[in-house]
Amino acid sequence: MDTISEKLLHLFSYEQMTAKFVDFFPSLVASFFVILFFVIFWKIIDKLLKVSFKRIDLDTTIQSFIIQITKNVIFLIAIITALSQVGINTGSILASLGVAGLTIGFAAKDALSNIISGLFIFWDRPFVIGDLIEINGQYGKVEQITMRSTRVSTIDGKMIAIPNTQIVNSMVASYTNFPNLRIDIKFTVDVSENLENIREKLFEIVQDKEIYLAEPAPEIVLNDIKDFNIELIFRVWIKDEKKHIPIRFKLREQILDTLVKADVKMPFETINVILDKKAEIEK
């Protein structure tokens, strides 16, 4: 027992620790400068890539993908080089990854799934940066696509990070994949109203307006017949699909204002309760 204590005291003595630190310090400094070199190297490459992207007018989503892949490769090389400078056998570490990879894979399967899903998103391109999308009830603008998640800014100012696996396995609605978008406004009127008169009044709202398309032409269709009213849908195509929310709100207000001014009846469902006085007296 004393021999073990003596060996430990000798191993961790001031002289031994100082000597090991002196021997290790140059390697540590070299490792630091290696990391510093690769950081500076990445800054230069990042600027060169961005300048090149501007010259060739490359798609923003592809730019993001190339930058992320390049950054990860450079920093992986930096870590391996830095570890070799401090005397760590990186070759044996890389060889052991084959055995440890299974364990790491099970432990980080969700992270790996998100990375693979991120590659699928970059390859399949269901949407790109700047698109307006809706997924699982969340609507917003795609701000960034990373290897792990997709960042979406909502209309109320929130930033949502959606895991890429969830996006790949869900239905994604894009509002900006095509040059134009149709908006549908539902409203109800009395069953006795003249539909042609309503069409004439409402078509005047969008006629000769630059924000709306003349072709396909706007239309008002009968969607449902109810007991107290009928449901109509005003369908109109807009030029700038990215402004569909404010245009929708404005058009809904204009429809209401036009119908009110035209004295169009817009009844709502009511319940008539008839009391049987004779039955009440008998009780």
SULRALIN-V474168 format. One record per backbone hydrogen bond with DSSP energy under -0.5 kcal/mol. NH is the residue of the N-H (numbers start at 1). CO is the residue of the C=O. E is the energy in kcal/mol with one decimal. If there is no record, write none. Layout:
nh;co;e
NH;CO;E
NH;CO;E
This chain:
nh;co;e
5;1;-2.1
6;2;-2.7
7;3;-2.2
8;4;-2.3
9;5;-2.7
10;6;-2.4
11;7;-2.5
12;8;-2.5
13;10;-0.9
17;13;-2.8
18;14;-2.6
19;15;-2.4
20;16;-2.6
21;17;-2.4
22;18;-2.5
23;19;-2.1
24;20;-2.3
25;21;-2.6
26;22;-0.7
28;24;-2.2
29;25;-2.7
30;26;-2.5
31;27;-2.4
32;28;-2.2
33;29;-2.3
34;30;-1.9
35;31;-2.2
36;32;-2.5
37;33;-2.6
38;34;-2.3
39;35;-2.2
40;36;-2.3
41;37;-2.8
42;38;-2.4
43;39;-2.1
44;40;-2.1
45;41;-2.5
46;42;-3.1
47;43;-2.0
48;44;-2.4
49;45;-2.7
50;46;-2.1
51;47;-2.3
52;48;-2.4
53;49;-2.6
54;50;-1.8
55;51;-1.6
56;52;-2.1
57;53;-1.0
58;53;-1.5
63;59;-2.3
64;60;-2.3
65;61;-2.0
66;62;-2.6
67;63;-2.6
68;64;-2.3
69;65;-2.3
70;66;-2.5
71;67;-2.5
72;68;-2.4
73;69;-2.2
74;70;-2.4
75;71;-2.4
76;72;-1.8
77;73;-2.2
78;74;-2.1
79;75;-2.2
80;76;-2.2
81;77;-2.6
82;78;-2.5
83;79;-2.4
84;80;-1.8
85;81;-1.3
86;82;-1.0
87;84;-1.1
88;83;-2.2
90;88;-1.4
93;89;-1.4
94;90;-2.7
95;91;-2.1
96;92;-2.1
97;93;-1.0
98;95;-0.9
99;96;-0.5
100;96;-3.1
101;97;-2.2
102;99;-0.6
103;99;-0.6
104;100;-2.9
105;101;-2.7
106;102;-2.1
107;103;-2.1
108;104;-2.5
109;106;-0.8
112;108;-2.4
113;109;-2.4
114;110;-2.1
115;111;-1.9
116;112;-2.5
117;113;-2.6
118;114;-2.2
118;147;-0.5
119;115;-1.8
120;116;-1.8
121;117;-2.2
122;118;-2.2
123;119;-2.0
124;120;-3.7
125;121;-2.3
130;142;-2.6
131;128;-2.1
133;131;-0.6
133;140;-2.5
134;173;-2.3
135;138;-2.5
136;171;-0.6
138;135;-2.1
139;137;-0.6
140;133;-2.2
141;153;-2.7
142;131;-2.8
143;141;-0.6
143;151;-2.7
144;151;-1.4
146;144;-0.5
146;149;-2.8
150;162;-2.5
151;144;-3.0
152;150;-0.5
152;160;-3.0
153;141;-2.6
154;152;-0.5
154;158;-2.8
155;139;-0.6
157;154;-1.7
160;152;-3.5
160;158;-0.6
162;150;-2.7
162;160;-0.7
163;161;-0.5
164;148;-1.9
166;163;-0.5
167;163;-1.4
168;164;-2.5
169;165;-1.7
170;167;-1.3
172;170;-0.6
173;134;-2.7
173;171;-0.5
174;172;-0.6
175;132;-3.7
176;132;-0.6
181;238;-1.3
183;236;-2.7
185;234;-2.1
186;184;-0.5
187;232;-2.3
189;230;-2.0
190;265;-2.4
193;190;-1.6
195;193;-0.7
198;194;-1.8
199;195;-2.6
200;196;-2.3
201;197;-2.1
202;198;-2.5
203;199;-2.5
204;200;-0.8
205;202;-1.2
206;202;-0.7
207;203;-1.2
209;206;-1.4
212;209;-1.3
213;237;-2.7
219;235;-2.4
221;233;-2.1
223;221;-0.7
223;231;-2.8
224;231;-1.6
226;224;-0.6
226;229;-2.5
230;189;-2.5
231;224;-3.2
232;187;-3.3
232;230;-0.5
233;221;-2.2
234;185;-3.0
235;219;-3.3
235;233;-0.7
236;183;-2.0
236;234;-0.5
238;181;-2.9
239;211;-2.1
241;179;-0.5
241;239;-0.9
243;240;-1.5
244;241;-1.2
247;243;-2.0
248;244;-2.2
249;245;-2.3
250;246;-2.4
251;247;-2.7
252;248;-2.2
253;249;-1.8
254;250;-2.2
255;251;-2.3
256;252;-2.0
257;253;-2.6
258;254;-2.4
259;255;-2.5
260;256;-2.3
261;257;-2.2
262;258;-1.7
263;260;-1.4
264;259;-2.6
272;270;-0.5
273;271;-0.6
274;272;-0.6
275;273;-0.6
277;275;-1.1
280;276;-1.7
281;277;-2.3
282;278;-2.2
283;279;-1.5
